[in-house]
Amino acid sequence: MERYIAIDNVCAWPNLTRLPDGSLVATIFNQPCHGLWEGDVECWGSDDGGRTWRLRGTPAPHASGTNRMNVAAGLAANGDLLVIASGFTDRPPQGQQPSDHKTVLSPWVCRSADSGRTWSRHDTCPSAPELGRSIVIPFGDIVQAADGALCFSAYAGPQDGSDDCCSAYLFRSDDDGLTWGDGAIIGASRYNETAPFHLGGGRWLAVARTQPGDALHLFLSDDDGRTWRFSQEVAMPGQHPAHLLRLSDGRILLTYGNRRVGEKGIDIRISSDEGHTWTTPMQLVALEPTDLGYPSTAPTGDGTLCTVWYAGGVAAHQRYHMGALIWDVEDVEQRWFTTAITSWLVSDLTPNAYGIAHAPYHGSTSPLGWERMPAMADDGFINLHARFGDADGIVYLANRFTIPHAATWELTLGHDGGVCIFVDGADVLTVPDTRNPAAPGRTTVPIPLDEGEHDIVIAFDTAGGKGWGIYSSWVLPKSARDTKQARAFPVLLPEGTS
């Protein structure tokens, strides 16, 4: 993973769009505050997958005494970049004390035919008059519906822009973003920032931020976004707002900010069944206790993803900024759905008469002077060299586990000495060569295991002191990563269990 301070000295609230030429555009608020001052909506572009960024243009420049800061962004059907931007009145110049009497500005529809460099703008955005709410505040991606209409989400409430009694809407345009019709209510009376996502064929997801509570609720539509129904809570209070993206393997990625005490950062969940069930949460980026969140994710074109967010500062950079992470889904899943094995029964040293590839099986009931050896630290390293030094021979490590459900489990080893792995007495893999130093993840063994107890034994070649020890871990099968299984890893049985 690669992490960057991407755009400095901005609060950002970024929205990320991948353009037809493969470049990325981040649409941001360009001031280092929560909309307290005058400020603009800017577009910054990256031609290297999110690693470096340059200012391209300003879709929504502010008028004196106002700002432009709330946005929805995406592509029109003809490939133009669209930004819908609102903001507030009674905003002073930078650094001055703002008024308590701001009102919401009518959104502008901003359009660029040259990848965000030059812009036209007009103010024919919709309102929500049926609820007495004349101004809407845009948020999230602009998305194309099954019938070809462009759609964006917005919320409407009191004229001062407070979150009291807001409702979330999906608005439609039948002329590629030139004019916008009435909105369909996604969630009424307690929802604001909402991320819409078109699954295809008229089926939609929308993840809305609750107010009060700041949790995330998932809504579904089966009629191309015209009517909506509540489905489930997908993030707890203090975890918001959301972004949705379809991954290259067809799964749905949910990204959101986490402001809960002790958990602060950017989190993700993944759905393999179009939003019905989700993996347990995984932290993508850990952040210091600060103002943070509003992530947005886009593919880079080389198989990785770019996620951007804002933070009020980190330990090494004490200013507001847009952060960026270039990452791989499989790497993150491997890290989050893996648990270290931190204790093994270790035998006495036995002769290496025929080489590790021909090591006989010895279980924990064999008379080999077994002793429980814990890992040296949280990384799970079992330091055999501390016990055997430069002696040459084969050491056996044994464990018994209760497997929570039948699946193909992956046992991952980091090892410098050669190993032979036995499962329930059967030789399943031999890696004979010595390779220093030991590094986690050197060898992975897929093992079909039934529910119940199983015996795992590793024969390890000390190689005259060149073999120091092992890291070991279980990787949770993909079939067990939804909320029903709740990360049920194999359980290490106590010493002495036969």
DADA-V505690 format. One record per residue. N is the residue number from 0. BURIAL is I if it has 9 or more other C-alpha atoms within 8 Angstrom, else O. Layout:
# DADA-V505690
n=N burial=BURIAL
n=N burial=BURIAL
This chain:
# DADA-V505690
n=0 burial=O
n=1 burial=O
n=2 burial=O
n=3 burial=O
n=4 burial=I
n=5 burial=I
n=6 burial=I
n=7 burial=I
n=8 burial=I
n=9 burial=I
n=10 burial=I
n=11 burial=I
n=12 burial=I
n=13 burial=I
n=14 burial=I
n=15 burial=I
n=16 burial=I
n=17 burial=I
n=18 burial=I
n=19 burial=O
n=20 burial=O
n=21 burial=I
n=22 burial=I
n=23 burial=I
n=24 burial=I
n=25 burial=I
n=26 burial=I
n=27 burial=I
n=28 burial=I
n=29 burial=I
n=30 burial=I
n=31 burial=I
n=32 burial=I
n=33 burial=O
n=34 burial=I
n=35 burial=I
n=36 burial=I
n=37 burial=I
n=38 burial=I
n=39 burial=I
n=40 burial=I
n=41 burial=I
n=42 burial=I
n=43 burial=I
n=44 burial=I
n=45 burial=I
n=46 burial=I
n=47 burial=O
n=48 burial=I
n=49 burial=I
n=50 burial=I
n=51 burial=I
n=52 burial=I
n=53 burial=O
n=54 burial=O
n=55 burial=I
n=56 burial=I
n=57 burial=I
n=58 burial=I
n=59 burial=I
n=60 burial=I
n=61 burial=I
n=62 burial=O
n=63 burial=O
n=64 burial=I
n=65 burial=I
n=66 burial=I
n=67 burial=I
n=68 burial=I
n=69 burial=I
n=70 burial=I
n=71 burial=I
n=72 burial=I
n=73 burial=I
n=74 burial=I
n=75 burial=I
n=76 burial=I
n=77 burial=O
n=78 burial=I
n=79 burial=I
n=80 burial=I
n=81 burial=I
n=82 burial=I
n=83 burial=I
n=84 burial=I
n=85 burial=I
n=86 burial=I
n=87 burial=I
n=88 burial=I
n=89 burial=I
n=90 burial=I
n=91 burial=I
n=92 burial=O
n=93 burial=O
n=94 burial=O
n=95 burial=O
n=96 burial=O
n=97 burial=I
n=98 burial=O
n=99 burial=O
n=100 burial=O
n=101 burial=I
n=102 burial=I
n=103 burial=I
n=104 burial=I
n=105 burial=I
n=106 burial=I
n=107 burial=I
n=108 burial=I
n=109 burial=I
n=110 burial=I
n=111 burial=I
n=112 burial=I
n=113 burial=O
n=114 burial=O
n=115 burial=I
n=116 burial=I
n=117 burial=I
n=118 burial=I
n=119 burial=O
n=120 burial=I
n=121 burial=O
n=122 burial=O
n=123 burial=I
n=124 burial=I
n=125 burial=I
n=126 burial=I
n=127 burial=I
n=128 burial=O
n=129 burial=O
n=130 burial=O
n=131 burial=O
n=132 burial=I
n=133 burial=I
n=134 burial=I
n=135 burial=I
n=136 burial=I
n=137 burial=I
n=138 burial=I
n=139 burial=I
n=140 burial=I
n=141 burial=I
n=142 burial=I
n=143 burial=I
n=144 burial=I
n=145 burial=I
n=146 burial=O
n=147 burial=O
n=148 burial=I
n=149 burial=I
n=150 burial=I
n=151 burial=I
n=152 burial=I
n=153 burial=I
n=154 burial=I
n=155 burial=I
n=156 burial=I
n=157 burial=I
n=158 burial=I
n=159 burial=O
n=160 burial=I
n=161 burial=O
n=162 burial=I
n=163 burial=O
n=164 burial=I
n=165 burial=I
n=166 burial=I
n=167 burial=I
n=168 burial=I
n=169 burial=I
n=170 burial=I
n=171 burial=I
n=172 burial=I
n=173 burial=I
n=174 burial=O
n=175 burial=I
n=176 burial=I
n=177 burial=O
n=178 burial=I
n=179 burial=I
n=180 burial=O
n=181 burial=I
n=182 burial=I
n=183 burial=I
n=184 burial=I
n=185 burial=I
n=186 burial=I
n=187 burial=I
n=188 burial=O
n=189 burial=I
n=190 burial=I
n=191 burial=I
n=192 burial=I
n=193 burial=I
n=194 burial=I
n=195 burial=I
n=196 burial=I
n=197 burial=I
n=198 burial=I
n=199 burial=O
n=200 burial=O
n=201 burial=I
n=202 burial=I
n=203 burial=I
n=204 burial=I
n=205 burial=I
n=206 burial=I
n=207 burial=I
n=208 burial=I
n=209 burial=I
n=210 burial=I
n=211 burial=O
n=212 burial=O
n=213 burial=I
n=214 burial=I
n=215 burial=I
n=216 burial=I
n=217 burial=I
n=218 burial=I
n=219 burial=I
n=220 burial=I
n=221 burial=I
n=222 burial=O
n=223 burial=I
n=224 burial=I
n=225 burial=O
n=226 burial=I
n=227 burial=I
n=228 burial=O
n=229 burial=I
n=230 burial=O
n=231 burial=O
n=232 burial=I
n=233 burial=I
n=234 burial=I
n=235 burial=I
n=236 burial=I
n=237 burial=I
n=238 burial=I
n=239 burial=I
n=240 burial=I
n=241 burial=I
n=242 burial=I
n=243 burial=I
n=244 burial=I
n=245 burial=O
n=246 burial=O
n=247 burial=O
n=248 burial=O
n=249 burial=O
n=250 burial=I
n=251 burial=I
n=252 burial=I
n=253 burial=I
n=254 burial=I
n=255 burial=I
n=256 burial=I
n=257 burial=I
n=258 burial=I
n=259 burial=I
n=260 burial=O
n=261 burial=O
n=262 burial=O
n=263 burial=I
n=264 burial=I
n=265 burial=I
n=266 burial=I
n=267 burial=I
n=268 burial=I
n=269 burial=I
n=270 burial=I
n=271 burial=I
n=272 burial=O
n=273 burial=I
n=274 burial=I
n=275 burial=O
n=276 burial=I
n=277 burial=I
n=278 burial=I
n=279 burial=I
n=280 burial=O
n=281 burial=I
n=282 burial=I
n=283 burial=I
n=284 burial=O
n=285 burial=I
n=286 burial=I
n=287 burial=I
n=288 burial=O
n=289 burial=I
n=290 burial=O
n=291 burial=I
n=292 burial=I
n=293 burial=I
n=294 burial=I
n=295 burial=I
n=296 burial=I
n=297 burial=I
n=298 burial=I
n=299 burial=I
n=300 burial=O
n=301 burial=O
n=302 burial=O
n=303 burial=I
n=304 burial=I
n=305 burial=I
n=306 burial=I
n=307 burial=I
n=308 burial=I
n=309 burial=I
n=310 burial=I
n=311 burial=I
n=312 burial=I
n=313 burial=I
n=314 burial=O
n=315 burial=O
n=316 burial=O
n=317 burial=O
n=318 burial=I
n=319 burial=I
n=320 burial=I
n=321 burial=I
n=322 burial=I
n=323 burial=I
n=324 burial=I
n=325 burial=I
n=326 burial=I
n=327 burial=I
n=328 burial=O
n=329 burial=O
n=330 burial=O
n=331 burial=I
n=332 burial=I
n=333 burial=I
n=334 burial=O
n=335 burial=O
n=336 burial=I
n=337 burial=I
n=338 burial=O
n=339 burial=I
n=340 burial=I
n=341 burial=I
n=342 burial=I
n=343 burial=I
n=344 burial=I
n=345 burial=I
n=346 burial=I
n=347 burial=I
n=348 burial=I
n=349 burial=O
n=350 burial=O
n=351 burial=I
n=352 burial=O
n=353 burial=O
n=354 burial=O
n=355 burial=I
n=356 burial=I
n=357 burial=O
n=358 burial=I
n=359 burial=O
n=360 burial=I
n=361 burial=O
n=362 burial=I
n=363 burial=I
n=364 burial=O
n=365 burial=O
n=366 burial=O
n=367 burial=O
n=368 burial=O
n=369 burial=I
n=370 burial=O
n=371 burial=I
n=372 burial=I
n=373 burial=O
n=374 burial=I
n=375 burial=I
n=376 burial=O
n=377 burial=O
n=378 burial=O
n=379 burial=I
n=380 burial=I
n=381 burial=I
n=382 burial=I
n=383 burial=I
n=384 burial=I
n=385 burial=O
n=386 burial=O
n=387 burial=I
n=388 burial=O
n=389 burial=I
n=390 burial=I
n=391 burial=I
n=392 burial=I
n=393 burial=I
n=394 burial=I
n=395 burial=I
n=396 burial=I
n=397 burial=I
n=398 burial=I
n=399 burial=I
n=400 burial=I
n=401 burial=I
n=402 burial=I
n=403 burial=I
n=404 burial=O
n=405 burial=I
n=406 burial=I
n=407 burial=I
n=408 burial=I
n=409 burial=I
n=410 burial=I
n=411 burial=I
n=412 burial=I
n=413 burial=I
n=414 burial=I
n=415 burial=I
n=416 burial=I
n=417 burial=I
n=418 burial=I
n=419 burial=I
n=420 burial=I
n=421 burial=I
n=422 burial=I
n=423 burial=O
n=424 burial=I
n=425 burial=O
n=426 burial=I
n=427 burial=I
n=428 burial=O
n=429 burial=I
n=430 burial=O
n=431 burial=I
n=432 burial=O
n=433 burial=I
n=434 burial=O
n=435 burial=O
n=436 burial=O
n=437 burial=I
n=438 burial=I
n=439 burial=I
n=440 burial=I
n=441 burial=I
n=442 burial=O
n=443 burial=I
n=444 burial=I
n=445 burial=O
n=446 burial=O
n=447 burial=O
n=448 burial=I
n=449 burial=O
n=450 burial=I
n=451 burial=I
n=452 burial=O
n=453 burial=I
n=454 burial=I
n=455 burial=I
n=456 burial=I
n=457 burial=I
n=458 burial=I
n=459 burial=I
n=460 burial=I
n=461 burial=I
n=462 burial=I
n=463 burial=I
n=464 burial=I
n=465 burial=I
n=466 burial=I
n=467 burial=I
n=468 burial=I
n=469 burial=I
n=470 burial=I
n=471 burial=I
n=472 burial=I
n=473 burial=I
n=474 burial=I
n=475 burial=I
n=476 burial=I
n=477 burial=O
n=478 burial=O
n=479 burial=I
n=480 burial=I
n=481 burial=I
n=482 burial=I
n=483 burial=O
n=484 burial=O
n=485 burial=I
n=486 burial=I
n=487 burial=O
n=488 burial=I
n=489 burial=I
n=490 burial=O
n=491 burial=O
n=492 burial=I
n=493 burial=O
n=494 burial=O
n=495 burial=O
n=496 burial=O
n=497 burial=O
